[in-house]
Amino acid sequence: MRKEILCMLLISLGLGNLAPEDANAGETVTYRGVGTFVANRSTLPLANGGAAFQMANDVVATIEPSKSGVLYGDCAGLGYADAEGEYSARTFCTFAETETDGFAIDASMEPGVGGTVKIIGGSGKWAGASGDGTLEAKSADGYGGSYNYEFRITTP
């Protein structure tokens, strides 16, 4: 159960307040912060002793550098935990700093690797954005938790 929650934590990127407002075309900016999420999930016990799980998360995150300092996000994903407690998961999230400025991610968690992120575009100042990043669990409790993140986002 705890590993499932940590997995959801890592793949539910809860960013908050990303944004140098004046990023130049082709510029890569590294954003850092702490995400906090609340998850809704359902679990399917499997005949091999493992479990498959589905989750949807609401996220709020701090973000630096940024004028607003906060991001809001929604995530959905699937994961698998084997009988020994090793897990993997894949989640897609959308994060918004304003009504018009947001970005999307494809996040995954693999045993021994931790959380990795691929930036898959956005809107407003992040339209056409690309990049990558990492996630590191800080805490997990019940159906939520928090994590540190670092994203490197390049604007076209």
NORFEN-V539974 format. One record per residue. N is the residue number from 0. RES is the residue in one letter. SS is DSSP state (H for helix, E for strand, L for the rest). D_LAST is the distance of its C-alpha to the last C-alpha in Angstrom with 2 decimals. Layout:
BEGIN
N,RES,SS,D_LAST / N,RES,SS,D_LAST
END
This chain:
BEGIN
0,M,L,40.96 / 1,R,H,39.47 / 2,K,H,37.24 / 3,E,H,35.99 / 4,I,H,35.17 / 5,L,H,33.43 / 6,C,H,31.42 / 7,M,H,30.47 / 8,L,H,29.68 / 9,L,H,27.29 / 10,I,H,25.50 / 11,S,L,25.46 / 12,L,L,22.70 / 13,G,L,23.68 / 14,L,L,21.07 / 15,G,L,21.75 / 16,N,L,20.16 / 17,L,L,16.72 / 18,A,E,15.05 / 19,P,L,14.61 / 20,E,L,14.54 / 21,D,L,13.01 / 22,A,L,10.02 / 23,N,L,8.53 / 24,A,L,5.18 / 25,G,L,4.93 / 26,E,L,7.72 / 27,T,E,9.38 / 28,V,E,11.99 / 29,T,E,15.09 / 30,Y,E,16.75 / 31,R,E,20.43 / 32,G,E,23.09 / 33,V,E,25.88 / 34,G,E,25.78 / 35,T,E,28.98 / 36,F,E,29.65 / 37,V,E,32.51 / 38,A,E,32.85 / 39,N,E,34.85 / 40,R,E,35.79 / 41,S,E,38.31 / 42,T,E,39.78 / 43,L,E,41.56 / 44,P,E,44.04 / 45,L,L,44.23 / 46,A,L,47.41 / 47,N,L,46.21 / 48,G,L,46.22 / 49,G,L,42.47 / 50,A,E,40.55 / 51,A,E,37.57 / 52,F,E,35.81 / 53,Q,E,33.49 / 54,M,E,31.81 / 55,A,E,29.93 / 56,N,E,28.86 / 57,D,E,28.16 / 58,V,E,26.25 / 59,V,E,26.01 / 60,A,E,24.28 / 61,T,E,24.08 / 62,I,L,20.84 / 63,E,E,20.37 / 64,P,L,18.79 / 65,S,E,18.87 / 66,K,L,20.89 / 67,S,L,22.17 / 68,G,L,22.77 / 69,V,E,22.94 / 70,L,E,21.12 / 71,Y,E,22.91 / 72,G,E,22.46 / 73,D,E,24.18 / 74,C,E,24.53 / 75,A,E,26.59 / 76,G,E,27.64 / 77,L,E,30.45 / 78,G,E,32.16 / 79,Y,E,35.22 / 80,A,E,37.66 / 81,D,L,40.41 / 82,A,L,44.01 / 83,E,L,43.43 / 84,G,L,40.65 / 85,E,L,37.70 / 86,Y,E,34.81 / 87,S,E,31.45 / 88,A,E,29.17 / 89,R,E,25.93 / 90,T,E,24.32 / 91,F,E,21.46 / 92,C,E,20.49 / 93,T,E,18.67 / 94,F,E,18.33 / 95,A,E,18.25 / 96,E,L,18.40 / 97,T,L,19.32 / 98,E,L,20.21 / 99,T,L,16.83 / 100,D,L,14.44 / 101,G,E,14.45 / 102,F,E,13.10 / 103,A,E,14.99 / 104,I,E,16.34 / 105,D,E,18.65 / 106,A,E,21.20 / 107,S,E,24.20 / 108,M,E,27.33 / 109,E,E,29.55 / 110,P,L,32.88 / 111,G,L,32.66 / 112,V,L,28.86 / 113,G,E,28.08 / 114,G,E,25.04 / 115,T,E,21.71 / 116,V,E,18.48 / 117,K,E,15.47 / 118,I,E,12.56 / 119,I,E,12.33 / 120,G,E,9.94 / 121,G,E,10.87 / 122,S,E,11.70 / 123,G,H,11.66 / 124,K,H,9.60 / 125,W,H,8.31 / 126,A,L,7.76 / 127,G,L,6.08 / 128,A,L,6.11 / 129,S,E,8.04 / 130,G,E,10.77 / 131,D,E,14.54 / 132,G,E,17.51 / 133,T,E,21.27 / 134,L,E,23.99 / 135,E,E,27.54 / 136,A,E,30.38 / 137,K,E,32.34 / 138,S,E,34.85 / 139,A,E,35.88 / 140,D,E,38.74 / 141,G,L,39.90 / 142,Y,L,36.98 / 143,G,E,34.32 / 144,G,E,33.09 / 145,S,E,30.47 / 146,Y,E,28.07 / 147,N,E,25.98 / 148,Y,E,22.31 / 149,E,E,19.58 / 150,F,E,15.91 / 151,R,E,13.19 / 152,I,E,9.84 / 153,T,E,6.51 / 154,T,L,3.82 / 155,P,L,0.00
END
